[in-house]
């Protein structure tokens, strides 16, 4: 769910350009081997209820075993009522039993794509103009393929890490009501994925439209996504004789109250660091307003200036917005029922229940507010830990010299929230650069720069080694 990275847009205009991407590459033998894995994964349809993550997981498992992993090293999993939504967990044992494991997390499922709407077949990998085009070329099959390929490279090279490395590739991240493999593992197989920390999607890197690298981003924390249903009912009647009690008007009043309410400004260690860096680079009225807001989160004037930017506005607080409305039963009848979905992105540490209480207060007594299933865990912000960010910066100096690394909190949601709920801090790893329009992720003609994919692969390979020892 790549809107999770929109916050990084804030600083694109304020950080210095750090170098252009060179021409496309796929020249080394190991790159060609990776391409085969990546192409197979991208061209395997893994849209929930349409394709099969189980098939994709099986294909990757076969590649891992061909590289030397045993049946005991690789666990394929699914549940009987969701046979096509399976995933895998693989383990590369470390040499030091006292060193806590690390986990590489990725999801195999992708957002649906209609062939009629795309310029190219969304499930056939096409190279054109320096880009790879297809659904999932970025979200999240780039990272899933890189993690699996990293395991294969380690095994073929005979690399023995000091720290055990685990790999979890799951299904269901992109669909609210799907079987979610990460959630299932956290609940049913916590020992299988137990780790000191995990690396996941949500970070990355950004270029400008010309391909100049602008920044690297590490995601440190995210909001929790939660939906609520607003419902109001009336007896209805003939539309020729309207009365004040009207379900549509009552629902509209409640939604306008939500629209007019701003949740209070809050900071985590990550967002405080993010805004401090942004203020330093931005300068001017916005930079001064950020500085004031950091000193006093209740400064309404500063909040108004900073919140002109929708990404910064969402990074500062919980947000709730109406996304779906359904009302009435006939064009010549007073409505008997009106409903709306209100989608909230809840700030770390705040609860689903407290957010529901505020919505009920805003909606008033004529509107019922229901918390929809599934209910996601409270977002737990991982620490802004130098033991995590330090290796990211050090490896980046070799691969991407001069490119600044920015910590951010995602305003969206990833599967990391399920792992954080059982005590595994999850970080969105930098390294894969995408275009400023997010490369069509979740939309039409999803794409990634060819060179960006291979450079990201090399960076993440070295990063995992830096942590593994």
C-alpha positions, 0 to 999 in steps of 0.5 A, spaced: 500 500 500 504 505 497 501 511 499 505 509 506 510 513 503 507 520 501 510 523 506 517 523 503 514 528 498 515 534 503 522 534 502 523 533 495 524 541 493 528 542 499 534 538 499 539 538 494 540 534 488 545 528 489 546 525 482 543 522 476 541 515 475 546 512 470 544 508 464 540 502 465 544 495 467 543 488 467 550 486 465 553 481 471 551 474 471 548 475 478 543 480 475 541 476 469 539 470 475 535 475 479 532 478 473 529 471 472 526 470 479 523 477 478 520 476 472 517 470 474 514 473 480 511 479 477 508 475 471 505 471 476 498 474 478 497 475 485 491 479 485 487 476 491 481 472 489 484 472 482 491 470 482 495 465 487 500 468 492 501 460 493 503 459 486 508 465 487 511 462 494 511 455 491 516 458 485 520 462 490 521 456 495 523 451 489 528 457 487 531 457 494 531 449 494 535 449 488 540 454 491 541 449 497 536 450 502 533 444 505 525 442 506 527 444 514 529 451 512 523 453 508 516 453 510 510 454 506 503 456 509 496 457 507 489 455 511 484 451 508 479 456 507 484 461 503 488 456 499 491 461 494 493 466 499 499 462 502 506 464 503 513 462 505 518 463 511 525 461 510 531 461 515 538 462 514 542 460 520 547 464 523 553 462 527 552 465 533 546 462 537 546 468 542 545 473 536 538 475 535 535 474 528 533 479 523 527 478 519 526 480 512 518 482 510 515 482 503 508 481 500 507 477 494 500 480 493 498 486 488 493 491 487 488 489 481 489 491 474 484 491 468 488 490 462 483 494 458 485 500 462 493 499 461 497 501 455 501 494 456 499 487 459 499 488 467 502 481 468 507 481 462 514 484 464 516 489 459 522 493 458 521 500 455 525 507 455 529 505 461 523 502 465 520 495 467 512 496 466 507 491 470 503 491 476 507 489 482 514 492 479 515 496 485 509 494 490 512 490 493 515 485 488 521 489 487 523 488 495 520 481 495 524 478 489 530 482 492 529 479 499 529 472 496 535 473 491 539 475 497 537 469 500 539 465 494 546 469 493 548 468 500 547 460 500 550 460 493 556 464 496 557 459 502 556 466 506 554 464 514 552 470 517 553 471 525 546 473 526 540 468 523 536 471 517 529 470 516 525 471 510 517 472 510 513 473 504 506 473 505 499 475 502 493 479 503 497 486 505 493 490 499 486 487 501 482 489 507 478 483 508 483 478 505 487 472 509 493 476 511 499 472 512 503 477 516 497 477 521 496 470 521 504 468 522 504 473 528 498 470 531 499 463 530 507 462 528 510 468 532 516 463 534 517 462 526 518 469 525 521 472 532 526 477 530 530 483 534 527 487 528 525 487 521 526 490 514 520 491 510 517 496 505 515 503 506 522 506 505 526 507 499 528 513 495 526 519 491 528 522 484 526 528 480 522 527 473 529 527 470 532 521 474 536 525 479 536 522 486 534 527 491 533 523 498 533 516 501 527 515 506 527 510 512 520 508 515 520 508 522 513 507 524 506 508 521 499 510 522 493 504 523 488 504 518 481 503 521 474 504 518 468 506 521 460 506 519 456 512 520 448 510 520 442 514 521 435 511 520 428 514 519 421 512 518 421 515 511 415 517 507 413 520 501 417 525 498 412 530 496 411 531 504 418 532 507 419 533 514 425 535 518 427 528 520 431 526 514 436 521 514 441 524 508 441 531 512 442 528 519 448 524 516 451 530 512 451 534 518 455 528 522 460 528 516 460 536 516 462 535 523 468 530 522 470 535 516 471 541 520 474 537 526 482 537 526 485 532 531 491 535 535 498 535 533 502 530 536 509 528 535 513 521 535 521 521 535 521 520 528 516 525 526 520 530 530 526 529 527 523 529 520 520 536 521 526 538 524 530 536 518 525 539 513 524 546 517 532 546 516 532 545 509 525 549 507 526 555 511 522 561 510 515 562 512 514 554 512 520 553 516 519 558 521 512 555 522 515 548 523 520 550 528 514 554 532 510 548 532 515 543 534 516 548 540 508 548 541 504 543 538 498 547 540 500 553 536 494 554 531 497 559 527 503 555 525 499 549 524 495 552 519 501 554 515 504 547 516 498 543 514 497 547 507 501 541 505 497 535 505 502 530 507 505 534 513 498 535 515 497 528 515 504 526 518 502 531 524 495 528 527 490 522 526 486 524 520 479 521 518 475 522 512 468 520 509 470 515 503 463 512 501 456 514 502 449 510 501 443 513 502 435 512 500 431 507 496 427 511 491 427 517 488 420 519 490 421 517 497 424 520 503 430 516 505 429 511 511 437 509 511 443 513 510 450 510 511 457 512 510 464 509 511 469 514 514 476 512 514 481 514 519 489 513 519 490 513 527 497 516 530 501 511 533 499 510 540 492 512 539 487 507 540 481 505 535 476 506 541 478 513 543 478 515 535 471 512 535 469 516 541 471 522 538 467 520 532 461 519 536 461 525 539 462 529 533 456 525 529 451 526 535 445 522 538 442 521 531 447 517 528 450 511 530 458 510 529 460 503 528 467 500 528 468 496 522 472 489 522 477 488 521 480 492 527 488 493 526 492 493 532 495 500 536 500 503 532 507 502 536 512 506 533 519 503 533 525 507 536 529 511 532 535 507 533 542 508 531 543 501 531 538 501 525 539 507 521 547 507 522 548 501 517 543 504 512 547 511 512 554 507 512 552 503 506 548 508 502 555 513 502 558 507 498 552 506 493 549 513 493 554 518 495 551 525 497 544 523 498 541 525 504 537 519 509 531 522 512 527 518 517 519 518 516 513 516 519 508 513 514 501 516 513 498 509 510 499 502 513 503 496 512 504 489 514 509 491 519 503 493 524 502 486 526 509 484 527 510 491 532 504 488 536 508 482 538 514 486 539 518 486 533 520 493 531 519 494 523 523 499 519 521 501 511 528 500 508 531 505 503 534 503 497 529 503 491 528 509 488 522 511 484 519 517 480 516 523 484 509 520 481 510 514 485 511 510 478 504 508 477 503 504 484 496 502 485 494 506 479 495 505 471 502 503 468 506 501 474 513 502 473 520 502 476 527 505 473 531 499 470 537 501 473 534 503 480 532 496 481 539 493 480 542 499 484 537 497 490 538 490 489 546 491 491 544 496 496 539 492 500 544 486 499 550 489 502 545 492 508 543 485 510 550 483 510 552 489 515 546 487 520 548 480 519 555 480 521 
